[in-house]
């Protein structure tokens, strides 16, 4: 077989399903224990977190201002097109692996590897990003509520320059320096330190990885509780905060562009849409759980589309209230919602406490879903021979992929402890968008090559929906900074080397 034929070799859809059923019958596979409510809850658990509690503030402060509302709508529409394509695949090919498995069945092995390696970037780095946000809220809760101050050098990414101002240690950046200069404050007059590691971020990932190691049922119960807590508190914030919205803060709705592409104006709205696209990745992680759903043909579309719809409405409401309470220029902090509540005065200190509890609960569930998704991708790739077979080993006691969970948790913990949230978040966004483009394209290919397959759920208005999914996701990728594209290229080059020297030779043929 020639080189080109090998790398473009596809796995037949029926063969994928039969192979999965055979392994399942032998007892050596993941356990089917999730119903539609669990799947919607896991979707919400994966979606609502960093997007509301962390990245919303940074995107408003640096890119879009109040126009971030439009960014969420734009991203939500783009996600809806991609979600419809994911739903068709998840019902048609109900096995672990998500976009990786879909690409193998439609585009060939080389595309499967590309998307599998891309999903590693998406889920692994996303878990690290969320853990950094979790650390910010956890540190704030300990300090402002219980008077416990962790050493600042242990609460930020390695090498981060921190400056002490107004009773807080803040990351030193150009905006902060400009603020000091405008106030006549000498930077050298303020205490400064360099961070060693973000220890809380490391510890939360290790703790959740341990929970995932124990079992999917236990993990789903924990997620259900966290989702209930965070959604209740988010709704409370919206209902109470609505009364304190200052409409002057929402004017101009789209701040004037600074002269640089992506810094406010319509280009800023577009760039913000690309950055906060990260906030929607939870719905596609639901598709990695197809092999653990009780009735995947029916329940996977419900889980994917239901969780996306609920979360989009919550995002829009929270963004409106947040940018209405606090001027967007002041929201570039690790805990923007907590800052908004704190700005309303001491009478609502109880709500600030609840918001931080909700953020901690919400971000915990996001970390859980992301690490869960990553381990299932590792499991599928290893089962196909593209990664060492040991990653597909299932614990007889817990029914979970053991080594995949350990490795994912360890690497994510290292990333969370050492890298800043800005770099992590943009890398995850471009990885997610690339996955969406490939999945939408794969739907077009499969409809053309195998039009008579039985599809329990069909993406409507094909080819319009997948084409729009490709165009919108592609536009948001184009709006991301050049540095993010360079990091993606380096990541893919590393993946290419691994494929050539390992996956190509060992893949199941």
Residue pairs with C-beta under 8 A, 6 or more apart in sequence:
1 9
1 509
6 109
6 504
6 509
7 108
7 109
7 110
7 504
8 107
8 108
8 109
8 110
9 108
9 109
9 509
10 104
10 105
10 106
10 107
10 108
10 109
11 104
11 105
11 384
12 105
13 92
13 93
13 105
13 450
13 453
16 93
16 95
16 101
16 104
16 105
17 93
17 94
17 95
20 29
20 94
20 95
20 291
23 29
23 383
24 32
24 291
28 394
29 291
29 394
30 96
30 216
30 291
30 292
30 376
30 379
30 394
30 399
30 400
30 401
31 216
31 292
31 399
32 291
32 292
32 293
32 294
33 216
33 217
33 220
33 292
33 294
34 42
34 216
34 220
34 289
34 292
34 293
34 294
34 299
35 293
35 294
35 295
35 299
36 298
36 299
36 302
36 303
36 306
38 220
38 224
38 303
39 286
39 289
39 293
39 299
39 300
39 302
39 303
39 304
39 307
40 302
40 303
40 306
40 307
40 310
41 220
41 223
41 224
41 227
41 307
42 220
42 223
42 282
42 285
42 286
42 289
42 303
42 307
42 369
42 372
43 282
43 283
43 285
43 286
43 303
43 304
43 306
43 307
43 308
43 311
43 369
44 227
44 231
44 282
44 307
44 310
44 311
45 223
45 226
45 227
45 282
45 365
45 366
45 368
45 369
46 281
46 282
46 283
46 285
46 286
46 307
46 365
46 366
46 369
46 370
46 373
47 279
47 280
47 281
47 282
47 283
47 307
47 308
47 311
47 366
48 227
48 230
48 231
48 234
48 282
48 311
48 314
48 362
48 366
49 130
49 133
49 230
49 279
49 282
49 362
49 363
49 365
49 366
50 126
50 129
50 130
50 133
50 278
50 279
50 363
50 366
50 425
51 276
51 278
51 279
51 280
51 315
52 234
52 279
52 314
52 315
52 318
52 337
52 362
53 133
53 137
53 335
53 336
53 337
53 359
53 362
53 363
54 130
54 132
54 133
54 136
54 334
54 335
54 336
54 363
54 421
55 133
55 275
55 276
55 278
55 279
55 425
56 68
56 276
56 279
56 315
56 318
56 319
56 322
56 331
56 336
56 337
57 322
57 331
57 332
57 333
57 335
57 336
57 337
57 339
58 275
58 331
58 332
58 336
58 421
58 422
58 425
59 68
59 71
59 272
59 275
59 276
60 66
60 68
60 272
60 319
60 322
60 323
60 328
60 331
60 336
61 175
61 328
61 329
61 330
61 331
61 332
62 175
62 263
62 332
63 71
63 262
63 263
63 264
63 268
63 269
63 271
63 272
63 275
64 70
64 71
64 254
64 255
64 264
64 268
64 269
64 271
64 272
64 328
65 252
65 253
65 254
65 255
65 264
65 268
65 323
65 328
66 249
66 250
66 251
66 252
66 253
66 254
66 323
66 324
66 328
67 253
67 254
67 255
67 264
67 268
67 269
67 272
68 269
68 272
68 276
68 319
68 323
68 328
69 316
69 319
69 320
69 323
70 254
70 269
70 273
71 269
71 270
71 272
71 273
71 276
72 273
72 276
72 279
72 312
72 315
72 316
72 319
73 312
73 316
74 269
74 270
74 273
74 472
74 476
75 273
75 276
75 277
75 279
75 280
75 476
76 280
76 308
76 312
76 315
76 316
77 472
78 273
78 277
78 436
78 468
78 469
78 472
78 473
78 476
79 277
79 280
79 283
79 308
79 312
79 436
80 308
81 440
81 465
81 466
81 468
81 469
81 472
82 284
82 436
82 439
82 440
82 469
82 473
83 283
83 284
83 304
83 305
83 308
84 305
84 459
84 460
84 465
84 469
85 439
85 440
85 442
85 443
85 459
85 465
85 466
85 469
86 98
86 99
86 283
86 284
86 287
86 304
86 439
87 300
87 301
87 304
87 305
87 457
87 459
88 301
88 443
88 455
88 457
88 458
88 459
89 99
89 102
89 287
89 439
89 442
89 443
90 98
90 286
90 287
90 290
90 296
90 300
90 301
90 304
90 457
91 296
91 297
91 298
91 300
91 301
91 455
91 456
91 457
92 453
92 454
92 455
92 456
92 457
93 101
93 102
93 105
93 290
94 290
94 291
94 293
94 296
94 297
94 300
95 101
95 290
95 291
95 380
96 288
96 289
96 290
96 291
96 292
96 376
96 377
96 379
96 380
97 104
97 116
97 288
97 376
97 377
97 379
97 380
97 381
98 119
98 284
98 285
98 287
98 288
98 290
98 373
98 376
98 377
99 115
99 119
99 284
99 287
99 435
99 438
99 439
99 442
100 112
100 115
100 116
100 119
100 377
100 380
100 381
101 112
101 380
102 115
102 439
102 442
103 111
103 112
103 114
103 115
103 116
103 438
103 439
103 442
104 111
104 112
104 384
105 442
105 446
106 442
106 445
106 446
106 449
107 438
107 441
107 442
107 445
109 386
109 507
110 499
111 438
112 384
112 386
113 386
113 495
113 499
113 503
114 438
114 492
114 495
115 434
115 435
115 438
116 377
116 380
116 381
116 386
117 491
117 492
117 495
117 498
117 499
118 431
118 434
118 435
118 438
118 492
118 495
119 373
119 374
119 377
119 431
119 435
120 374
120 377
120 378
120 495
121 427
121 428
121 431
121 488
121 491
122 281
122 428
122 431
122 432
122 435
123 281
123 285
123 370
123 371
123 373
123 374
123 377
123 408
124 370
124 374
124 408
124 411
124 412
124 415
125 415
125 424
125 427
125 428
125 431
126 278
126 281
126 370
126 424
126 428
126 432
127 205
127 367
127 370
127 371
127 374
127 408
127 412
127 416
128 201
128 205
128 412
128 413
128 415
128 416
128 419
128 424
129 278
129 416
129 421
129 424
129 425
129 428
130 363
130 366
130 367
130 370
131 198
131 201
131 202
131 204
131 205
131 363
131 367
131 412
131 413
131 416
132 157
132 198
132 201
132 334
132 416
132 419
132 420
132 421
132 424
133 334
133 335
133 359
133 363
133 421
134 200
134 201
134 204
134 359
134 360
134 363
134 364
134 367
135 155
135 198
135 199
135 200
135 201
135 204
135 334
135 416
136 333
136 334
136 335
137 334
137 335
137 338
137 356
137 359
137 360
137 363
138 200
138 204
138 360
139 150
139 155
139 200
140 334
140 335
140 338
140 356
141 353
141 356
141 357
141 360
142 148
142 149
142 150
143 149
143 150
144 352
145 353
145 356
150 199
150 200
152 162
152 164
152 169
152 193
152 195
153 162
153 193
153 194
153 195
153 196
154 195
154 196
154 197
154 198
154 199
154 200
155 169
155 195
155 198
155 199
155 200
156 162
156 169
156 171
156 195
156 198
156 420
157 195
157 197
157 198
157 417
157 418
157 419
157 420
157 421
158 195
158 196
158 197
158 198
158 417
158 418
158 419
159 194
159 195
160 171
160 172
160 194
160 195
160 420
161 171
161 172
161 192
161 193
161 194
161 195
162 169
162 170
162 171
162 172
162 192
162 193
162 194
162 195
163 169
163 170
163 172
163 176
163 187
163 190
163 191
163 192
164 170
164 190
164 191
164 192
165 176
165 180
165 190
169 193
170 176
170 333
171 420
172 192
175 332
177 187
180 186
180 187
180 190
197 417
197 418
198 416
198 417
198 418
199 417
201 413
201 416
201 417
202 413
202 414
202 416
202 417
204 364
204 367
205 367
205 371
205 409
205 412
205 413
205 416
206 409
206 410
206 413
208 364
208 367
208 368
208 371
208 409
209 371
209 405
209 406
209 408
209 409
209 410
209 412
209 413
210 409
211 218
211 219
211 222
211 368
212 219
212 368
212 371
212 372
212 375
212 400
212 405
212 409
213 395
213 398
213 400
213 402
213 405
213 406
214 398
214 400
215 398
215 399
215 400
216 292
216 372
216 399
216 400
219 368
219 372
222 365
222 368
223 365
223 368
223 369
225 361
226 361
226 362
226 364
226 365
226 368
227 362
227 365
229 357
229 358
229 361
229 362
230 358
230 359
230 361
230 362
230 365
231 314
232 358
233 354
233 355
233 357
233 358
233 361
234 314
234 318
234 358
234 362
235 314
236 351
236 354
237 318
237 321
237 337
237 341
237 351
237 355
237 358
238 314
238 317
238 318
238 321
240 348
240 351
241 321
241 322
241 324
241 325
241 340
241 341
242 321
244 324
244 325
244 344
245 320
245 321
245 324
245 325
246 324
246 325
247 324
249 323
249 324
249 325
249 326
249 327
249 328
250 320
250 323
250 324
254 264
254 265
254 266
254 268
254 269
255 264
255 265
255 268
255 328
256 264
256 265
257 263
257 264
257 265
257 266
257 267
257 268
258 264
258 265
261 267
261 271
262 268
262 270
262 271
262 479
262 481
267 479
270 475
270 476
270 479
271 479
271 480
273 476
273 479
274 429
274 430
274 433
274 476
274 477
274 479
274 480
275 425
275 426
275 429
275 480
276 429
277 429
277 432
277 433
277 476
278 425
278 428
278 429
278 432
279 315
280 308
280 311
280 312
280 432
281 370
281 428
281 432
282 307
282 311
282 366
282 369
282 370
283 304
283 305
283 307
283 308
283 311
284 304
284 373
284 432
284 435
284 436
284 439
285 369
285 370
285 372
285 373
286 300
286 303
286 304
286 307
287 300
287 304
288 372
288 373
288 376
288 377
289 303
289 372
289 373
289 376
290 296
290 300
291 376
293 299
293 300
293 303
297 456
297 457
298 456
300 457
301 456
301 457
318 337
321 340
322 331
322 336
322 337
322 340
323 331
325 340
325 343
325 344
326 336
326 339
326 340
326 343
330 339
331 339
331 340
333 339
334 421
335 356
335 359
337 355
337 359
338 352
338 355
338 356
338 359
341 348
341 351
341 352
341 355
342 349
342 352
371 405
371 408
371 409
371 412
374 404
374 408
374 412
375 400
375 401
375 404
375 405
375 408
376 401
378 387
378 391
378 401
378 404
378 407
378 408
379 391
379 392
379 394
379 401
379 404
380 392
381 387
381 391
382 388
382 389
382 390
382 391
382 392
382 404
383 389
383 392
384 507
384 508
385 503
385 506
385 507
385 508
386 499
386 502
386 503
386 506
386 507
387 502
387 503
390 403
391 401
391 403
391 404
391 407
392 401
392 404
393 401
393 402
393 403
394 400
394 401
394 402
395 401
395 402
415 424
423 487
426 480
426 481
426 483
426 484
427 484
427 487
427 488
427 491
429 476
429 480
429 484
430 477
430 480
430 484
430 485
430 488
431 488
431 491
433 473
433 474
433 476
433 477
434 473
434 477
434 488
436 469
436 473
437 469
437 470
437 473
437 474
437 477
439 469
440 465
440 466
440 467
440 469
440 470
440 473
441 466
441 470
443 459
443 462
443 466
444 462
444 463
444 466
444 467
446 453
447 462
447 463
459 465
459 466
